[in-house]
Structures are given as structure tokens and as C-alpha cells.
Amino acid sequence: MADERRTAGRGPSQPGRGQPPARRGGSQPQRSPAQPQHRQFQQSHSQQDPSQPQRRPRRKRSAAAKVAGAFLYVLLIIAGSAVLATVGWVWACDLLGLNKEPISIEITIEDDTDFDTVVDQLEEAGLIQYKFLFKLYAQFSHAQDKIAPGKYELSTEMDYHALVSNMSSSSATRMTTDVTIPEGYTIDQLFDLLDERGVTSVENLRDMAANWDYAFDWLRGIPLGDYHRLEGYLFPDTYTFEMGENPKYVLNKMLVNFDAKMDQYMAQYSGEEAQYSLHDIVTIASMIEKETDGTNNNERNDYRSIASVIYNRLENPMAETVGYLQIDATLVYINGGRVPTEADKSIDSPYNTYMYQGLPAGPISNPGMASLMAAMNPDSTGYYYYVLNPETKQHEYTRTYAEHNALLQRYSGNG
């Protein structure tokens, strides 16, 4: 009974249902049905995508090739540095005004000249070689704000800074000219002279004369718009002007001179009680200036004698001349400067003293001090006429038209 129990309880175990029988030699780890990893690695390297190009093995550079490459690199660096140094030196020479033949050149800058045009002039004159470099310098130095209109004498030895400084309003190289304005010049003659001498242009002078309101009390009654408004007030004298000067300053300089010369006399020609205004005096003086033969001495004063004729006609409208001044110089003023003819007496103009009584519309020239003094202090005479003696080149005066006509007949054969 015991043996049967031992056999039943302690005998070798029987394999369970559904399990495979155990192998000899102990238990072994079971392998996965997948391929081993090392075989997968080998397969991934042995199988390549036919669409991808095959890589070629790199060739090692020789030592000689490496040395040659380094040498070429150094040569390129040296060549590039040399080029940059050369270019830099050339630019520096232009910037500093070096290595140029010393030449003095005149440059004129007008009021309406823009900065690009100034740079073009500098290049054309040989004062600079590289416009872009000068413009770059100007941008950092604000040269556009420093350059002023004028005529300047510049040198090729000047650097950029000197060029800009010497084209400023305070430049010592700004050229000047002495201009003598003759007595009796009209405003058109005066403007032409200033233009010819390089002071400023006729167009700029006309524009400034017509439209700038100069701060003088005696000009307030003369409206803007016509440059002839300053006729008579541009005092004839010798002036020093800067070439290319602002026309406003040119005209103001002459107006200031007139104001200084006439300041002590102005009070008597202002106010409602004054028989003649300052404008009337200047107008009378302008006619005296154009009509006189220039005699002005202790024995004879042609200026004051002609002034007496003008005042006699103005203040005695019942005389033979009935208020007409009949001044030939007023015809010359309106006919373009020609010798007056009979036909000119019919020109319809407020300056025609043959057609209209009294004073013309305004001055017909810019009188000097002798004519202004004569207009303020005429001789006291009974003369109404005068005629130029072609032999003596002096005027002869008469009281009546008959006397005047007799002189005309006498001198008609002499021109």
C-alpha cells in the first residue's frame, strides 16, 4: 500500500496537456522566427537602391597640392590687397587734392544752380575726378548747405574740404568786381551792365526789383509787379560787388546809397502840405539828367537852368506850353533808346510828355546828386524853352516859342 502511494505521489511529473516534451540537457531559450540582427545589418549594406549614384572613394590630396592651394590663396589675398590699396590711394589723392597739376579755375554758381550741377562743373574743370566720392563726402559734411551762389577762383590743389569752404558765402576766394554806374543810366542799361560784369543776371535782377518789398518808406506807395518801380532810385556810383551775388543784395546796396544821400532832404517832401513828393523830385531829376549838357560851374549851371524850365511849365499851365513838358528824353525812354522822331510824339504812353500834361508816370533814368540837387533847388528864371547849340555844345534858353523857333531855324543848317 505504501509503495503504491509513493509511486503515485513522487514519480516523475508528466507533461501537461498541450505542452511539448522537454529536451535533454536542460532547458534552452527559444528563438524568434525573425532573422538574426547581424544578418539584417549585412543585408541592409549589401542591398542598395539602384536609383542612387554610387559613391566613389575619396582620394587623398597630396602635400604638393595643398602647398599649391595655399600659395594661390596667398597670391589672391596679396593681389586683392594691392588693388584695394591702389584704388584707396587714388581716391585719397582726389579727396586730399594730391598729385594734380596746380591750376586756378573760375567757377560760377547761380541762384538756381543745383548741387548736382555744381559737382558736374567741378569734375569738368578738373577740380575733382570722382563725383560719387565728392557726393559721399558732401553727404557727411552737409556741403549742400554751405555752398552759396557766386563766382569763385578755385585751385586743383584744394582738397574736398577746401573746395566746399571756398564756395561758401564767407569765402576769401569769392571774386569781386568794381562796377561804376554812370549817372543817367536807365534801369535796363544798369541791369545789362551788371550782367556783363558777372554780378548777376538780368532776369534775376528784374524779378527781384519787381517782387521784393524793400524796407524803405519812400517805396511804399509804389506797387509791386513791375521792375521799373525802382527806376530812379538805384543811385549811380562805384560799387564793389561779389560776382554771382544775390540780386536782392545788389539792388539793396544801391537803394541804401540813395537813402543815405537823400535822407536829410526827405522830410520836406513828405506829408500832405508838400507841393512835390519825393517821387516827383526823382522824376524831375531823372529828366534833368538826360537833358543836361553837363555844364555845372560857378558861371553856368545847366542842371538848375533846365530845372527852371520844367518847373515853369508845370506851374504855369496858362503859358504857351499849356502844361506840356515836351521833354524829348521821355520819347527816348519809350521808343527803345532811339533818336526821337515826330512819329514818336504820337506814342500813347503815360511817359509821353508831348501827349500828356504834367510829369510822366515816373522817373526815366537814375539821376546823380547834381540832378537831384537841381530838382530841389531850381534857378528862378522866366525860361520855357531851350535848344542845344551844335557849335558850343551848350543849351541856349528862351522865354517864348518865337524866340525858340528862331534858334531852331538858325541851328537847323548845322544839324
Secondary structure by P-SEA (a helix, b strand, c coil): caaaaaaaccccccccccccccccccbbbbbcccccaaaaaaaaaacccccbbbbccbbbbcaaaaaaaaaaaaaaaaaaaaaaaaaaaaaaaaaacccccbbbbbbbbcccccaaaaaaaaaaacccccaaaaaaaaaaacccccccbbbbbbbccccaaaaaaaaccccccbbbbbbbbcccccaaaaaaaaaaaccccaaaaaaaaacccccccccccccccccccccccccccbbbbcccccaaaaaaaaaaaaaaaccccccccccccccccaaaaaaaaaaaaacccccccccccaaaaaaaaaaaaaaccccccccccccaaaaaacccccccccccccccccccccccccccccccccccaaaaaaaacccccccccccccccccbbbbbccaaaaaaaaaaacccc
